[in-house]
Amino acid sequence: MSSVLWLMLPYIAFTSFVLGHLYRYRTDQFGWTTRSSQIYESRLLKLGSPLFHFGMLGVIGGHVMGVLIPESWTNAIGISEEAYHLVAVSAGSVAGLAVIIGVAILAYRRITVSAVRQATTVNDKIMYVLLTAALVTGLLNTWGSNLLWGTYNYRETVSPWFRSIFTGHPEPDLMVGTPWTFQLHGLVVLALIGFWPYTRLVHMFSAPVGYLVRPYVVYRSKPDKSADKKRYSKAWETPVIPRR
C-alpha cells in the first residue's frame, strides 16, 4: 500500500501542476500576478519579502544539488559525502531560516494589517499553511538527520525515488523505509506542488522578457511656455524656424 502511495501521488501532483498552469494561463492571465498589497503596507513587506525570496533561491539550489544531482556525480568531482553534508547543513540552515523568518513576517503582516487581511483569499491561507509545513519539515530533516539523531543519507533513497518519477521507471519502494520526517516532508511538498497553479505562486514563472524587445519609450522634457509659442506649433511637431 505504501509503495502505491509513493507511485500515485507524485503523478497526480505533477499532472495538476502542469495542467493547472496551462489552464490558469489560458483562462486567467489577468490574475497571473502576485496580487501585490504593497499599497496597503510596505514596511513589513520590505523586510519579509527579500528574506523569503532570496532564501528560496538557496532552498531551491540546495534541492537541485541534493535531489536532482546523483551522489555518484559529486563523488566523481572529488566532493566527499562528509563535505557535502557539511555544506548542506550550514547553507541549508541559513537559507531555511531566512525563508521561515520571511514567511513569518509576511503572515504576521497579513493577519495584523486590516487591508491586507481583507485581500487574502482562502487559497492564500492554504498556500501559507502548506509552504510553512514544507519549510518546517525540511529543516527538521536537515537538523534531525544530520545533527540530532544521527546521519541519514537521503541521497541513496529519496533522491533516486524522485528522479525515477521522470524516467518512466518509478521506484516507490525506495520511500517505504525512509524516516517518517522525510515521508512527511515528501507528502507536504507533493501537496504544495499540486496546489501551486491555483495560488499567487504562479508569478514564479513570469519574467519580463518583453522588455528586451519592446520599443524605446521616448521621454520629452516640458518645453518653456514662453518660447513654446514662438518655436513650436505643437509640442510633438518639428520646431518652426522663423524666416529672416
N, C-alpha and C positions, 0 to 999 in steps of 0.2 A: 504493500500500500504506500509506504513512504517513497519508494522508487517511482511510483506512478505520479505522486505529488510533485516530485522534482523533475518529472518529464513533462507534465501537462502545464503546470503553472508558468514556466518560462515562455512557452509558445503562446499562451493566452495573453500574457503581459506584453510581449513584443508585438503581437498582432494588433492589440489595442493601441500600442504606441505608434505603429506605422499608419494604420488605417485612420486612427483618431486624428493624427496630424494632417493627413490628406483631406479628410472631411472638414476639419476645422478651417483649413486654408481655403477650401472651395466655398464654404458657406459663411465664414465669419472673419473675413480679412480685416474688417474694421475693428474687430475685437482682439486681433493678434498683437497685443501690446501688453505692457506691464500694468496698465491702468494706473499710471503714476498718481500718487497722492501728495506730491511734493508741495503743491499749492496750499495744502491744509497744514502741513508741519514739515519743517526742514532741518531743525537742529538735531533731533534724534536720527533722522534719515541719513544725514551726512556722516554720522558716526557708525550706524549699524550697517548701512549698505556696502561701504568699502570692505568692512570686516567680512561680511558674508560673501561677496563676490570674489575677492582676492583669496579668501580661504578656500572657496570652492574650486578655484583653479588648482590649488595644491592638493585638495582631496581627489579631484578627477585625475590629476597627474599621478598620484600615488596608486590609484586603482589601475590605471593603464600599466604602470610599472609592475604591479604585483599580481594582477589578474590576467591581463592580456599577453604579457611577455612571459614565455616559459622560463622556468628555472634554469633549464639547460643553456639558454641563451646568455643569461647573466654569468653563469659559471664559465662559459666559453670565453668571455672577455675579461675574466680574472676577478669578478666580484664574488667573494665568498659569501656563504649563507650568513655568517656572523656579521659581516659588513653590511649586507643587505638589510638584515633585521635592525641593526643599529640605526641606519638611515631611515628605515620605515617607521620605527618607533618615535624617533626625535622629530622628523619632519611631519609625520602623520599627526603627532600630538599637537604641534604648533598649528597646523592647518585646521585640524578638527576643532580645537578650542576656539580659534578665530571664527569659524563658521557658527559654532554653537552660541558664542557671545553675540555675534551679529544677529542671529535668528532671535535670541532672547530680547535684544534691543528692539528689533522690528516688531516682535509680538507684543512687547510692552507698549510700544507706540500705538499699535492697532487697538489695544484694549483701553488705553488711557485717554487717547485723543478722540473726542466725540465724532468729529467729521470723518476721520479715518475709519473709526469703528463702523459707522453707518455705511461706508463704501465697501466694507468687507463682505464678501459673498460666502455662502455655505462651502463652495468649492475651495475658497481660500483657507477656510478653517481646517478642512480635511487635509489640504496640502501642507499646512503648517504642522499638523499632528504627524503625518507620515514623514515629513522631512526631518522633524526633530527626533522621531523614533529611529530613523535611519542613521542619523549622526550619533546619537547616544549609543546605540548598539555597535556602531562601527568603532567608536572609541573604547567601548567595553572589550571588543576583540583585540584592539591594538594594545591596550594596557594589560588586560587579563591574560591573554595567551602569550604575552612576552615578558610581563613583569610580575603579575600577582600569583598565578598558579601554574607556572612552568611555560615552556615554549611549545607552540603548536605550529607546525609548518603547513599552513593552508595552501601553499603553492603546490602541494602534492595531491590535494583533493578538491578544494573549492575552485581553484583556478582552472585545472583541467576540465572539471564539470562545466564551468561557464563557457569555456572555449568550445567544448564539444557541442553546445547548443547550436552553434553556427556552422558546424561541419556536416550536418546531416546524419551524424552518428552519435547521438547523445548518450551520456554515461551517467544516468541518475543515481546509480548505486554508490557513486563516489561521495554523495552528500549524506547518505544514510548514517554513517558512523561518525560524522563530524560533531564537535561540541555544540550544545544547544544554543550558545550565543551566536555562532556562525549561522546556524539554521534560522534563528530568529531574524538576524540581520538580512539574510537572503530573502526571507519571506516579505519583510518590510520593504526592501528595495524593489522587489518584483511588483508589489502593490503600488509603490510610487511610480514605477515605470509605466504600468498600465493606466494609472490615473493622470499621468503627466499631460497628455494633449488637452485635457479639459480644464486646465489651470492657466494662470498667468506665466507659468514656466515656459510656455511656448516661445516667449521672446528670446530664449537662448539661441534659437535657430534663425534669428533675424540679424541681418548685417547690412549696413548702409552701402551696399555695393553700387547702387545707382549714383552715389556721389562721385564715383570715379569717371563716369561717362556723361554726366549731365552738363548742359551748357554753363558757361560762366554767368554769374549774377553780377550785373553792372550796377554799381552804386554811383550816384551823382551828388556832388555837394550842392547845397542850396545856393542858388545864384544871388548876387547882390540886387536887391529890389530896385535901387536907383539906376543901376547900369542895365538892368534887365530890359527896360523899356526901349533903350537905345540900341542894344546889341542883339536881342532875341525877339523874334515874333512869337515863339512858343518855347517852353523850357526844353523840349526834346528835339527841336529842329536845329538846323545849321545856323550859326550866328549870322546875322545880316551885316554885311560890311558896307558902311556908308560910302556913297560916291563923293569924289572930290570935285 
